Amino acid sequence: MSELSTDLELGPVGQEIVYENDRVRVWHIRLEPGERQPLHRHDHPYLVVAVQGAKNVVQTVDGVTIDADEPTGGVVYRDPGAVHMLTNVGDTTYLARLVELK
């Protein structure tokens, strides 16, 4: 993880926690076209389930840009530790459930 990330104010992983117990936390994520999720960090491994897919771009805290197209119904697993923000660069609303594994 970059030293820069320790000085940054980070936002939440999603807009709302829709379910949580001692094993998982489930976030609701909604991004309109052109909307950006704030810089945030993932402290747990997680799955992203695209309820309504979109063309997204991930920008890391170090300035690296990664294409992250997420088709409707797609599922992606990611390891913890990432500090990044997500931007919907497409023309459709992005809806997802992000499931953190505690």
GROMACS elastic network, one bead per residue, 0.5 to 0.9 nm:
[ bonds ]
;  ai    aj funct       b0    kb
    1     4     6  0.84263   500
    1     5     6  0.71860   500
    1     6     6  0.88974   500
    1    61     6  0.88102   500
    1    81     6  0.69161   500
    1    82     6  0.73312   500
    1    83     6  0.76107   500
    2     5     6  0.55991   500
    2     6     6  0.77452   500
    2    61     6  0.73594   500
    2    62     6  0.70242   500
    2    83     6  0.85893   500
    3     6     6  0.57957   500
    3     7     6  0.76881   500
    4     7     6  0.57116   500
    4     8     6  0.67376   500
    4    61     6  0.75440   500
    4    62     6  0.81085   500
    5     8     6  0.52342   500
    5     9     6  0.82322   500
    5    10     6  0.83952   500
    5    41     6  0.88079   500
    5    61     6  0.67270   500
    5    62     6  0.88030   500
    5    83     6  0.71494   500
    6     9     6  0.82966   500
    8    39     6  0.85638   500
    9    39     6  0.79224   500
    9    40     6  0.83613   500
   10    38     6  0.71957   500
   10    39     6  0.54180   500
   10    41     6  0.69969   500
   10    83     6  0.85943   500
   11    14     6  0.83923   500
   11    37     6  0.82627   500
   11    38     6  0.55024   500
   11    39     6  0.57667   500
   11    41     6  0.79748   500
   12    15     6  0.70341   500
   12    16     6  0.86760   500
   12    37     6  0.87616   500
   12    38     6  0.75483   500
   12    39     6  0.81531   500
   12    40     6  0.59552   500
   12    41     6  0.79242   500
   13    16     6  0.86793   500
   13    27     6  0.72431   500
   13    29     6  0.83297   500
   13    37     6  0.82802   500
   13    38     6  0.83471   500
   13    39     6  0.85697   500
   13    40     6  0.58977   500
   13    41     6  0.69943   500
   13    42     6  0.70666   500
   13    98     6  0.83296   500
   14    17     6  0.73988   500
   14    27     6  0.54281   500
   14    28     6  0.58125   500
   14    29     6  0.50586   500
   14    30     6  0.80702   500
   14    37     6  0.76592   500
   14    38     6  0.89801   500
   14    40     6  0.89858   500
   14    97     6  0.87692   500
   14    98     6  0.77673   500
   15    27     6  0.69732   500
   15    28     6  0.59163   500
   15    29     6  0.56819   500
   15    30     6  0.73959   500
   15    37     6  0.87217   500
   16    26     6  0.84863   500
   16    27     6  0.55583   500
   16    28     6  0.52795   500
   16    29     6  0.73437   500
   17    20     6  0.72147   500
   17    25     6  0.69968   500
   17    26     6  0.57010   500
   17    28     6  0.62507   500
   18    25     6  0.79216   500
   18    26     6  0.56722   500
   18    27     6  0.57315   500
   18    28     6  0.63742   500
   18    97     6  0.88160   500
   19    24     6  0.79377   500
   19    25     6  0.58763   500
   19    26     6  0.50795   500
   19    27     6  0.73369   500
   20    23     6  0.77311   500
   20    24     6  0.57064   500
   20    26     6  0.61696   500
   20    27     6  0.89045   500
   21    24     6  0.56363   500
   21    25     6  0.65405   500
   22    25     6  0.81654   500
   22   102     6  0.71189   500
   23   100     6  0.83988   500
   23   101     6  0.61217   500
   24    99     6  0.65351   500
   24   100     6  0.54218   500
   24   102     6  0.54106   500
   25    98     6  0.81189   500
   25    99     6  0.57718   500
   25   100     6  0.50848   500
   25   101     6  0.68933   500
   25   102     6  0.74657   500
   26    97     6  0.64368   500
   26    98     6  0.55668   500
   26   100     6  0.62588   500
   26   101     6  0.89689   500
   27    96     6  0.81514   500
   27    97     6  0.55622   500
   27    98     6  0.50343   500
   27    99     6  0.64743   500
   27   100     6  0.80758   500
   28    95     6  0.75577   500
   28    96     6  0.60971   500
   28    97     6  0.50007   500
   28    98     6  0.66270   500
   29    37     6  0.86682   500
   29    94     6  0.76670   500
   29    95     6  0.56727   500
   29    96     6  0.51097   500
   29    97     6  0.61976   500
   29    98     6  0.73290   500
   30    35     6  0.89819   500
   30    37     6  0.88448   500
   30    93     6  0.71288   500
   30    94     6  0.54708   500
   30    96     6  0.66009   500
   31    34     6  0.77787   500
   31    35     6  0.54184   500
   31    36     6  0.67867   500
   31    37     6  0.73426   500
   31    86     6  0.88890   500
   31    87     6  0.76410   500
   31    88     6  0.62029   500
   31    92     6  0.88844   500
   31    93     6  0.58677   500
   31    94     6  0.50296   500
   31    95     6  0.67305   500
   32    35     6  0.52390   500
   32    36     6  0.83531   500
   32    88     6  0.67340   500
   32    90     6  0.88074   500
   32    91     6  0.81141   500
   32    92     6  0.69061   500
   32    94     6  0.62699   500
   32    95     6  0.87699   500
   33    36     6  0.87550   500
   33    54     6  0.85102   500
   33    55     6  0.89868   500
   33    87     6  0.83247   500
   33    88     6  0.53222   500
   33    89     6  0.60580   500
   33    90     6  0.56836   500
   33    91     6  0.51642   500
   33    92     6  0.58061   500
   33    93     6  0.57857   500
   33    94     6  0.77021   500
   34    87     6  0.66353   500
   34    88     6  0.52900   500
   34    89     6  0.53872   500
   34    90     6  0.72085   500
   34    91     6  0.79415   500
   35    86     6  0.85971   500
   35    87     6  0.58835   500
   35    88     6  0.57168   500
   35    89     6  0.78346   500
   36    39     6  0.89797   500
   36    85     6  0.70467   500
   36    86     6  0.56810   500
   36    88     6  0.64137   500
   36    89     6  0.88778   500
   37    40     6  0.82132   500
   37    85     6  0.55824   500
   37    86     6  0.51601   500
   37    87     6  0.62554   500
   37    88     6  0.86492   500
   38    84     6  0.80445   500
   38    85     6  0.54387   500
   38    86     6  0.73388   500
   38    87     6  0.89428   500
   39    59     6  0.87445   500
   39    60     6  0.84068   500
   39    61     6  0.76542   500
   39    83     6  0.67554   500
   39    84     6  0.51826   500
   39    86     6  0.78508   500
   40    82     6  0.81419   500
   40    83     6  0.54943   500
   40    84     6  0.56794   500
   40    85     6  0.63060   500
   41    80     6  0.81214   500
   41    81     6  0.64434   500
   41    82     6  0.55795   500
   41    84     6  0.66150   500
   41    85     6  0.87827   500
   42    45     6  0.72837   500
   42    46     6  0.80072   500
   42    79     6  0.81859   500
   42    80     6  0.51522   500
   42    81     6  0.53282   500
   42    82     6  0.55847   500
   42    83     6  0.67254   500
   42    84     6  0.87813   500
   42   100     6  0.84136   500
   43    79     6  0.88409   500
   43    80     6  0.51854   500
   43    81     6  0.56096   500
   43    82     6  0.79286   500
   43   100     6  0.85741   500
   43   102     6  0.88704   500
   44    79     6  0.71909   500
   44    81     6  0.74226   500
   44   100     6  0.58248   500
   44   101     6  0.59363   500
   44   102     6  0.60073   500
   45    77     6  0.76017   500
   45    78     6  0.58796   500
   45    81     6  0.82803   500
   45    99     6  0.85466   500
   45   100     6  0.59451   500
   45   101     6  0.55669   500
   45   102     6  0.75378   500
   46    76     6  0.83314   500
   46    77     6  0.58463   500
   46    78     6  0.54737   500
   46    79     6  0.66239   500
   46    80     6  0.72202   500
   46    98     6  0.67379   500
   46    99     6  0.53415   500
   46   101     6  0.56356   500
   46   102     6  0.87860   500
   47    75     6  0.67012   500
   47    76     6  0.55082   500
   47    78     6  0.63517   500
   47    97     6  0.81687   500
   47    98     6  0.56766   500
   47    99     6  0.50749   500
   47   100     6  0.66049   500
   47   101     6  0.80525   500
   48    74     6  0.79957   500
   48    75     6  0.55463   500
   48    76     6  0.52003   500
   48    77     6  0.65626   500
   48    78     6  0.81524   500
   48    96     6  0.66612   500
   48    97     6  0.58779   500
   48    99     6  0.63411   500
   48   100     6  0.88005   500
   49    52     6  0.88935   500
   49    70     6  0.87471   500
   49    72     6  0.83429   500
   49    73     6  0.65103   500
   49    74     6  0.58729   500
   49    76     6  0.67804   500
   49    95     6  0.87159   500
   49    96     6  0.54842   500
   49    97     6  0.52281   500
   49    98     6  0.62929   500
   49    99     6  0.80021   500
   50    53     6  0.53218   500
   50    54     6  0.83429   500
   50    70     6  0.63838   500
   50    71     6  0.66395   500
   50    72     6  0.52763   500
   50    73     6  0.52198   500
   50    74     6  0.53716   500
   50    75     6  0.64862   500
   50    76     6  0.86425   500
   50    94     6  0.76055   500
   50    95     6  0.61537   500
   50    97     6  0.66492   500
   50    98     6  0.85783   500
   51    71     6  0.86256   500
   51    72     6  0.56259   500
   51    73     6  0.56830   500
   51    74     6  0.79161   500
   51    94     6  0.77952   500
   51    95     6  0.53096   500
   51    97     6  0.70814   500
   52    70     6  0.84712   500
   52    71     6  0.72902   500
   52    73     6  0.70986   500
   52    92     6  0.83963   500
   52    93     6  0.71129   500
   52    94     6  0.54681   500
   52    96     6  0.66725   500
   53    56     6  0.88940   500
   53    69     6  0.77256   500
   53    70     6  0.50970   500
   53    73     6  0.72387   500
   53    74     6  0.76829   500
   53    92     6  0.77101   500
   53    93     6  0.75735   500
   53    94     6  0.54283   500
   53    95     6  0.66765   500
   53    96     6  0.77899   500
   54    68     6  0.87628   500
   54    69     6  0.62073   500
   54    70     6  0.55833   500
   54    71     6  0.63182   500
   54    72     6  0.75607   500
   54    88     6  0.67354   500
   54    89     6  0.79473   500
   54    90     6  0.59410   500
   54    91     6  0.75434   500
   54    92     6  0.58426   500
   54    93     6  0.66135   500
   54    94     6  0.51713   500
   54    95     6  0.82060   500
   55    67     6  0.78905   500
   55    68     6  0.66142   500
   55    70     6  0.62754   500
   55    71     6  0.80195   500
   55    87     6  0.86056   500
   55    88     6  0.59904   500
   55    89     6  0.57322   500
   55    91     6  0.78532   500
   55    92     6  0.79810   500
   55    94     6  0.82003   500
   56    66     6  0.87285   500
   56    67     6  0.63565   500
   56    69     6  0.52658   500
   56    70     6  0.70301   500
   56    86     6  0.66871   500
   56    87     6  0.55028   500
   56    89     6  0.54619   500
   56    90     6  0.67379   500
   56    94     6  0.84381   500
   57    65     6  0.66994   500
   57    66     6  0.56760   500
   57    68     6  0.51523   500
   57    69     6  0.74145   500
   57    85     6  0.83661   500
   57    86     6  0.57925   500
   57    87     6  0.52679   500
   57    88     6  0.65281   500
   57    89     6  0.67027   500
   58    64     6  0.80407   500
   58    65     6  0.56732   500
   58    66     6  0.50726   500
   58    67     6  0.63927   500
   58    68     6  0.64074   500
   58    84     6  0.65398   500
   58    85     6  0.57726   500
   58    87     6  0.64981   500
   59    62     6  0.79758   500
   59    63     6  0.59649   500
   59    64     6  0.55264   500
   59    66     6  0.63656   500
   59    67     6  0.89108   500
   59    83     6  0.87518   500
   59    84     6  0.54713   500
   59    85     6  0.54525   500
   59    86     6  0.65197   500
   59    87     6  0.80551   500
   60    63     6  0.52325   500
   60    64     6  0.51991   500
   60    65     6  0.65511   500
   60    66     6  0.81817   500
   60    82     6  0.75964   500
   60    83     6  0.59635   500
   60    85     6  0.65737   500
   60    86     6  0.89096   500
   61    64     6  0.74721   500
   61    82     6  0.84921   500
   61    83     6  0.56585   500
   61    84     6  0.53625   500
   61    85     6  0.79161   500
   62    83     6  0.87032   500
   62    84     6  0.85392   500
   63    84     6  0.88661   500
   68    86     6  0.87519   500
   70    73     6  0.83040   500
   70    74     6  0.61986   500
   70    75     6  0.81349   500
   70    76     6  0.85062   500
   70    94     6  0.86981   500
   71    74     6  0.53250   500
   71    75     6  0.86870   500
   72    75     6  0.89189   500
   72    94     6  0.89541   500
   72    95     6  0.88430   500
   78    82     6  0.87987   500
   79    82     6  0.76910   500
   87    90     6  0.89240   500
   88    91     6  0.80160   500
   88    92     6  0.82457   500
   88    93     6  0.78727   500
   88    94     6  0.70257   500
   89    92     6  0.88156   500
   90    93     6  0.80888   500
   90    94     6  0.88179   500
